Amino acid sequence: MLDKSIPFFPVLMVKRDTKNYPRFELPVGYAITGYREGFENRWADIIYSVEHTDTWQQARDIFEKEFMSVPELLPGQCLFVLDGKGEAVATASLWHGDHFGETHQRIHWVATRPEHQGRGLVKALMTRLLDLHNELGYKDFIYLTTQTWSYKAINIYSQFGFVPYIGEKPVNWKDENFDKNNRLAWKLIDEKISEYRQKKQETKRLQNG
């Protein structure tokens, strides 16, 4: 879930070597599938469940605006994880973005329903999306946008070789104080990830006795 107790800053992460990344498989009982007709409502269900939007309709409108403009890409590049009952419980996409002055591929709208988090679904999706990026012959560069509230997800992205973007303000970025806020954001993210990792280690230690 998002941690909305900390200040919100949007950030970017980049990966310049798209050939090297860890490989993760889905747990038994789950399967990855591409978009099918009607899955826009399932996408909205997932996005709303993790509080990425204030309303379900807002999520549905985002899908319409950001994905339906090129519907031919949806079956292959807008992915879902289905549970054993066939319910869509996670999603992530390989999509186009223009934050660097030209079109590049990006990891877009990653989310897992709360009751299915912590099972490695996002890691399996990230593996598949990077595989797909290479299979489709895209350039050796990929990026994603996220925010401070998602530092737990950022911890996962870093495992796949994504690093903080530190540079000039990206194209179409609304923050006029980008340099200052970007530094503040990554300082906060680093602190929260460190706390998060320490808590996980302590929990594991207690569980192991």
ZAGU-758100 format. One record per residue (C-alpha): residue number from 1; residue in one letter; chain; x, y, z. Coordinates in steps of 0.001 Angstrom, whole numbers. Example, Ala and Ser with C-alpha at 12.3 -4.5 7.8 and 13.67 -1.06 7.14 Angstrom:
<nodes>
+-----+------+-----+---------+---------+---------+
| seq | type | mol |       X |       Y |       Z |
+-----+------+-----+---------+---------+---------+
|   1 |    A |   A |   12300 |   -4500 |    7800 |
|   2 |    S |   A |   13670 |   -1060 |    7140 |
+-----+------+-----+---------+---------+---------+
</nodes>
This chain:
<nodes>
+-----+------+-----+---------+---------+---------+
| seq | type | mol |       X |       Y |       Z |
+-----+------+-----+---------+---------+---------+
|   1 |    M |   A |       0 |       0 |       0 |
|   2 |    L |   A |     997 |    3613 |    -433 |
|   3 |    D |   A |    2493 |    5334 |    2584 |
|   4 |    K |   A |     636 |    8638 |    2561 |
|   5 |    S |   A |    2065 |    9650 |    5930 |
|   6 |    I |   A |    5146 |   11125 |    4219 |
|   7 |    P |   A |    5440 |   14104 |    1836 |
|   8 |    F |   A |    4486 |   13441 |   -1773 |
|   9 |    F |   A |    7010 |   14011 |   -4529 |
|  10 |    P |   A |    6932 |   12430 |   -7994 |
|  11 |    V |   A |   10203 |   10893 |   -9194 |
|  12 |    L |   A |   11644 |    8996 |  -12155 |
|  13 |    M |   A |   13870 |    5936 |  -12358 |
|  14 |    V |   A |   15898 |    4840 |  -15370 |
|  15 |    K |   A |   17585 |    1648 |  -16550 |
|  16 |    R |   A |   20186 |    1827 |  -19311 |
|  17 |    D |   A |   21121 |   -1850 |  -19469 |
|  18 |    T |   A |   17895 |   -3667 |  -20235 |
|  19 |    K |   A |   19553 |   -7031 |  -20785 |
|  20 |    N |   A |   20525 |   -7670 |  -17163 |
|  21 |    Y |   A |   17919 |   -8231 |  -14460 |
|  22 |    P |   A |   16882 |  -10938 |  -11988 |
|  23 |    R |   A |   14292 |  -13529 |  -12926 |
|  24 |    F |   A |   11256 |  -14260 |  -10792 |
|  25 |    E |   A |    8429 |  -16704 |  -11396 |
|  26 |    L |   A |    4865 |  -16447 |  -10157 |
|  27 |    P |   A |    3810 |  -18493 |   -7138 |
|  28 |    V |   A |    1802 |  -21627 |   -7821 |
|  29 |    G |   A |   -1823 |  -20783 |   -8580 |
|  30 |    Y |   A |   -1177 |  -17522 |  -10447 |
|  31 |    A |   A |    -835 |  -16805 |  -14163 |
|  32 |    I |   A |      65 |  -13807 |  -16339 |
|  33 |    T |   A |   -2227 |  -12825 |  -19182 |
|  34 |    G |   A |   -2588 |   -9867 |  -21507 |
|  35 |    Y |   A |   -5484 |   -7468 |  -21682 |
|  36 |    R |   A |   -8801 |   -8893 |  -22808 |
|  37 |    E |   A |  -12006 |   -7088 |  -23691 |
|  38 |    G |   A |  -13593 |   -5850 |  -20465 |
|  39 |    F |   A |  -10375 |   -5914 |  -18450 |
|  40 |    E |   A |  -10434 |   -2132 |  -18250 |
|  41 |    N |   A |  -12882 |   -2536 |  -15367 |
|  42 |    R |   A |  -10607 |   -5049 |  -13653 |
|  43 |    W |   A |   -7714 |   -2624 |  -14100 |
|  44 |    A |   A |   -9759 |     101 |  -12422 |
|  45 |    D |   A |  -10612 |   -2295 |   -9584 |
|  46 |    I |   A |   -6919 |   -2946 |   -8903 |
|  47 |    I |   A |   -5806 |     682 |   -9170 |
|  48 |    Y |   A |   -8602 |    1902 |   -6908 |
|  49 |    S |   A |   -7949 |    -865 |   -4367 |
|  50 |    V |   A |   -4432 |     469 |   -3725 |
|  51 |    E |   A |   -5609 |    4084 |   -3481 |
|  52 |    H |   A |   -3834 |    5307 |   -6587 |
|  53 |    T |   A |   -7055 |    7189 |   -7323 |
|  54 |    D |   A |   -9730 |    8730 |   -5147 |
|  55 |    T |   A |  -12593 |    6993 |   -6976 |
|  56 |    W |   A |  -13110 |    3926 |   -9133 |
|  57 |    Q |   A |  -14384 |    6078 |  -11994 |
|  58 |    Q |   A |  -11220 |    8153 |  -11927 |
|  59 |    A |   A |   -9197 |    4971 |  -12437 |
|  60 |    R |   A |  -11485 |    3897 |  -15261 |
|  61 |    D |   A |  -11069 |    7286 |  -16946 |
|  62 |    I |   A |   -7284 |    7041 |  -16673 |
|  63 |    F |   A |   -7322 |    3697 |  -18461 |
|  64 |    E |   A |   -9466 |    5162 |  -21231 |
|  65 |    K |   A |   -7160 |    8158 |  -21676 |
|  66 |    E |   A |   -3774 |    6460 |  -21367 |
|  67 |    F |   A |   -4352 |    3040 |  -22917 |
|  68 |    M |   A |   -7312 |    3051 |  -25279 |
|  69 |    S |   A |   -5641 |    5451 |  -27706 |
|  70 |    V |   A |   -3616 |    2496 |  -29037 |
|  71 |    P |   A |   -5843 |    -529 |  -28370 |
|  72 |    E |   A |   -3782 |   -2768 |  -30640 |
|  73 |    L |   A |    -967 |   -2756 |  -28055 |
|  74 |    L |   A |   -3138 |   -3738 |  -25106 |
|  75 |    P |   A |   -3212 |   -7559 |  -25477 |
|  76 |    G |   A |     571 |   -7803 |  -25625 |
|  77 |    Q |   A |    1753 |   -4988 |  -23378 |
|  78 |    C |   A |    -897 |   -4395 |  -20705 |
|  79 |    L |   A |    -460 |   -7387 |  -18423 |
|  80 |    F |   A |   -2488 |   -8839 |  -15568 |
|  81 |    V |   A |   -1888 |  -11504 |  -12962 |
|  82 |    L |   A |   -4842 |  -13829 |  -12448 |
|  83 |    D |   A |   -5349 |  -15868 |   -9295 |
|  84 |    G |   A |   -6621 |  -19434 |   -9182 |
|  85 |    K |   A |  -10212 |  -18223 |   -9521 |
|  86 |    G |   A |   -9428 |  -16199 |  -12627 |
|  87 |    E |   A |   -9657 |  -12876 |  -10811 |
|  88 |    A |   A |   -7281 |  -10116 |  -11889 |
|  89 |    V |   A |   -5203 |   -9244 |   -8818 |
|  90 |    A |   A |   -2189 |   -7337 |  -10210 |
|  91 |    T |   A |   -1272 |   -5335 |  -13276 |
|  92 |    A |   A |    1665 |   -3604 |  -14962 |
|  93 |    S |   A |    2315 |   -2452 |  -18497 |
|  94 |    L |   A |    5100 |   -1771 |  -20967 |
|  95 |    W |   A |    4014 |    1504 |  -22491 |
|  96 |    H |   A |    5382 |    4513 |  -24335 |
|  97 |    G |   A |    6391 |    7734 |  -22619 |
|  98 |    D |   A |    7881 |   11034 |  -23703 |
|  99 |    H |   A |    9538 |   12482 |  -20615 |
| 100 |    F |   A |   12974 |   12629 |  -22242 |
| 101 |    G |   A |   12206 |   14536 |  -25430 |
| 102 |    E |   A |   11559 |   11435 |  -27504 |
| 103 |    T |   A |    9489 |    8302 |  -27161 |
| 104 |    H |   A |   10891 |    5589 |  -24897 |
| 105 |    Q |   A |    9334 |    2559 |  -23293 |
| 106 |    R |   A |    8326 |    2765 |  -19665 |
| 107 |    I |   A |    7052 |     469 |  -16946 |
| 108 |    H |   A |    3605 |    1898 |  -16343 |
| 109 |    W |   A |     891 |    1645 |  -13661 |
| 110 |    V |   A |    2154 |   -1161 |  -11427 |
| 111 |    A |   A |    -246 |   -2344 |   -8718 |
| 112 |    T |   A |   -1272 |   -5417 |   -6722 |
| 113 |    R |   A |   -4485 |   -5796 |   -4750 |
| 114 |    P |   A |   -3694 |   -5493 |   -1001 |
| 115 |    E |   A |   -4716 |   -9054 |    -142 |
| 116 |    H |   A |   -2239 |  -10431 |   -2704 |
| 117 |    Q |   A |     750 |   -8230 |   -1872 |
| 118 |    G |   A |    3965 |   -9728 |    -556 |
| 119 |    R |   A |    3765 |  -12785 |   -2816 |
| 120 |    G |   A |    6183 |  -11702 |   -5518 |
| 121 |    L |   A |    3598 |  -10840 |   -8173 |
| 122 |    V |   A |    5210 |   -7517 |   -9087 |
| 123 |    K |   A |    8631 |   -9147 |   -9378 |
| 124 |    A |   A |    7230 |  -11703 |  -11826 |
| 125 |    L |   A |    5531 |   -8929 |  -13805 |
| 126 |    M |   A |    8754 |   -6913 |  -13926 |
| 127 |    T |   A |   10621 |   -9940 |  -15240 |
| 128 |    R |   A |    8039 |  -10481 |  -17956 |
| 129 |    L |   A |    7912 |   -6808 |  -18973 |
| 130 |    L |   A |   11677 |   -6576 |  -19340 |
| 131 |    D |   A |   11631 |   -9804 |  -21338 |
| 132 |    L |   A |    8969 |   -8230 |  -23529 |
| 133 |    H |   A |   10962 |   -5033 |  -23946 |
| 134 |    N |   A |   13860 |   -7032 |  -25357 |
| 135 |    E |   A |   11691 |   -9349 |  -27446 |
| 136 |    L |   A |   10116 |   -6342 |  -29166 |
| 137 |    G |   A |   13526 |   -4927 |  -30007 |
| 138 |    Y |   A |   13255 |   -1635 |  -28173 |
| 139 |    K |   A |   16321 |     502 |  -27479 |
| 140 |    D |   A |   18554 |    -247 |  -24522 |
| 141 |    F |   A |   16807 |    2261 |  -22255 |
| 142 |    I |   A |   13662 |    2058 |  -20175 |
| 143 |    Y |   A |   12237 |    4179 |  -17403 |
| 144 |    L |   A |    9354 |    4561 |  -14990 |
| 145 |    T |   A |    7679 |    7276 |  -12958 |
| 146 |    T |   A |    6663 |    6785 |   -9364 |
| 147 |    Q |   A |    6457 |    8763 |   -6115 |
| 148 |    T |   A |    7767 |    8901 |   -2562 |
| 149 |    W |   A |    4626 |    7205 |   -1262 |
| 150 |    S |   A |    5654 |    4084 |   -3223 |
| 151 |    Y |   A |    9072 |    3544 |   -1647 |
| 152 |    K |   A |    8296 |    -153 |   -1105 |
| 153 |    A |   A |    7782 |    -534 |   -4849 |
| 154 |    I |   A |   10921 |    1537 |   -5491 |
| 155 |    N |   A |   12798 |   -1010 |   -3393 |
| 156 |    I |   A |   11665 |   -3667 |   -5887 |
| 157 |    Y |   A |   12493 |   -1556 |   -8949 |
| 158 |    S |   A |   16018 |   -1046 |   -7637 |
| 159 |    Q |   A |   16488 |   -4817 |   -7547 |
| 160 |    F |   A |   15901 |   -4803 |  -11307 |
| 161 |    G |   A |   18585 |   -2197 |  -11923 |
| 162 |    F |   A |   16428 |     923 |  -12046 |
| 163 |    V |   A |   18251 |    3900 |  -10514 |
| 164 |    P |   A |   17086 |    7383 |   -9493 |
| 165 |    Y |   A |   16965 |    9894 |  -12313 |
| 166 |    I |   A |   19134 |   12861 |  -11378 |
| 167 |    G |   A |   19367 |   15366 |  -14182 |
| 168 |    E |   A |   17594 |   18197 |  -15935 |
| 169 |    K |   A |   13866 |   18562 |  -15476 |
| 170 |    P |   A |   12108 |   16078 |  -17785 |
| 171 |    V |   A |    9840 |   17244 |  -20559 |
| 172 |    N |   A |    6223 |   17734 |  -19461 |
| 173 |    W |   A |    7212 |   17576 |  -15772 |
| 174 |    K |   A |    5026 |   20000 |  -13823 |
| 175 |    D |   A |    7336 |   20669 |  -10858 |
| 176 |    E |   A |    9022 |   24042 |  -11372 |
| 177 |    N |   A |   11408 |   23304 |   -8472 |
| 178 |    F |   A |   12443 |   19947 |   -9901 |
| 179 |    D |   A |   16125 |   19992 |   -8894 |
| 180 |    K |   A |   15442 |   20862 |   -5254 |
| 181 |    N |   A |   12418 |   18629 |   -4842 |
| 182 |    N |   A |   14037 |   15718 |   -6627 |
| 183 |    R |   A |   16960 |   15772 |   -4187 |
| 184 |    L |   A |   14593 |   15998 |   -1230 |
| 185 |    A |   A |   12480 |   13165 |   -2607 |
| 186 |    W |   A |   15367 |   10741 |   -3040 |
| 187 |    K |   A |   16769 |   11565 |     388 |
| 188 |    L |   A |   13384 |   10733 |    1900 |
| 189 |    I |   A |   13026 |    7566 |    -198 |
| 190 |    D |   A |   16478 |    6328 |     809 |
| 191 |    E |   A |   15644 |    6869 |    4488 |
| 192 |    K |   A |   12300 |    5089 |    4246 |
| 193 |    I |   A |   13718 |    2141 |    2295 |
| 194 |    S |   A |   16457 |    1745 |    4893 |
| 195 |    E |   A |   13829 |    1689 |    7675 |
| 196 |    Y |   A |   11692 |    -730 |    5675 |
| 197 |    R |   A |   14562 |   -3150 |    5096 |
| 198 |    Q |   A |   15555 |   -3045 |    8755 |
| 199 |    K |   A |   11999 |   -3852 |    9824 |
| 200 |    K |   A |   11844 |   -6772 |    7399 |
| 201 |    Q |   A |   15127 |   -8136 |    8708 |
| 202 |    E |   A |   13950 |   -7805 |   12293 |
| 203 |    T |   A |   10652 |   -9533 |   11509 |
| 204 |    K |   A |   12510 |  -12366 |    9785 |
| 205 |    R |   A |   14882 |  -12691 |   12722 |
| 206 |    L |   A |   11988 |  -12953 |   15187 |
| 207 |    Q |   A |   10196 |  -15503 |   13016 |
| 208 |    N |   A |   13336 |  -17641 |   12877 |
| 209 |    G |   A |   13697 |  -17478 |   16627 |
+-----+------+-----+---------+---------+---------+
</nodes>
